Amino acid sequence: MERIIEQLPRFFSGPNMLLLLEAAGLTLGMTIVGCLIGFALAFVLVFLRQTPGLIWFPLRLICILYVEVFRRIPFIVVVYLVLFFIQTVTPNASLFTIAVIAICLYAVAYTADIIRGGLESVPQTQVEAAQVMNLSRLQINLMVVLPQAWPVIIPPAIAFAVSFIKDTALVSQVGVFELAFRGKELNNQGFSGILVFGTIALCYFILSFPLSLLGQHLEKRLATPRGQRRSR
Amino acid sequence: MNYRFQFGVVWDNFGALLEGALLTFQLGVIAFGGGAIIGLICATLKTYGPWPVRALVNTYVVFITNTPALIQIYFLFFGLPEVGIRWSNEACLLIGLTLNAGAYLTMILRAGFLSVRITELEAGQTLGMSLIQQVRYIIVPHIAKSIYPALANFFIVVLVMGTSVGALIGVDELTGQAINLSAVNYRWLEYFTVVAGMYVVLTLVASIGLALLGRWAFRVKARIF
């Protein structure tokens, strides 16, 4: 205990705090970039999955398999696979790029399911009415289904991104300088583990808690009472 | 890209990977079971307890669910020896995972508690049911039906995301085993491809088992895919 108190001034020095701030920024940046790209790609995946006809069946199968497989593999395994695959293809890729790609691949699988659920929540009659009006499939999705599906898609998508801030801690294993990595580094420098990991946990909390509150708020704002959906 | 895959090494060490998979499964089951007990107690306290207890449970849930499991386990593994508590790698992983799962399960179970409507209980009382009968015939079936899919889903999360954290503190579960083995001969891609496949098989078996159990015990139509 006295060791912790003795270390306090040295631990909370300017350079250390700057280091942690930078690391927190990296954690947040990695998550945001990865999840945004993943979200966009997930839309493509879902639209591909909707393609009609027998010719596109292999494509649909690949999309379904992709989602199912990636939801069942631990993030750390995906990180390792991406790391060693990218390094055999282009040896000079930065670790940040590798981390973002891994987050992306993972986010696609999870958000694709969220998006599909959102699109399916729109009554089929809406789609049929749009088909009668002779809209193309893209037009139906963009102009009829999506505007109604947003309230169902956005809250869980944000909840996923927020929960993923925590999962990115695993990327520290391949040497990206984010919060968990810096924590281990400081611990190796001789600072008390309780102090270091308590502080790191607090950093994650500060990143994650306000965003999760925002997510809950949005969920309440956007949620329509049951029965109201159909009549809109 | 002129990388030649050599899966031969992996098959030679397949037994070690299977041992890792077994450990993963055991860790997942124990952590989920322990978490379920914590979750049940905390959800009950949060719903029916006096306000200081509720506040305490709330703090536990909010703090655990907003920090990474990895950091919690690092805290147990690197932090606690300083105050004289020294646990093995496996114990640290298990205790950390159990506490972590407990917080998430508190949220899931509480959602289930809230889904029982008071009118249902009143109807039960009108029929002259005792408290135990109410729990047995009204509360449990209702809660089971409404939260079983979420529970089954969370078990997979613990089994996959949870236990794989152990690799980072040197527990020889499936991911840890793969890291150990591939550090010997640098066949990372091959080992991790096989391990990914093993995780898919493991979770598929667990999902199918849980779906059948749900159908048999609670008449829940839990989806496998």
Interface residues (C-beta under 8 A of the other chain):
Chain A: M1 R3 I4 E68 V69 R72 I73 P74 F75 I76 V77 V78 Y80 L81 L83 F84 F85 T88 V89 K166 D167 A169 L170 S172 Q173 A180 G183 K184 N187 S192 G193 I194 V196 F197 G198 I200 A201 Y204 F205 S208 F209 S212
Chain B: M1 Y3 V62 F63 T65 N66 T67 P68 A69 L70 I71 Q72 Y74 F75 F77 F78 G79 L80 P81 E82 V83 I156 V160 M161 T163 S164 V165 A167 L168 T175 A178 I179 W188 L189 F192 T193 V195 A196 Y199 V200 T203 L204 F225
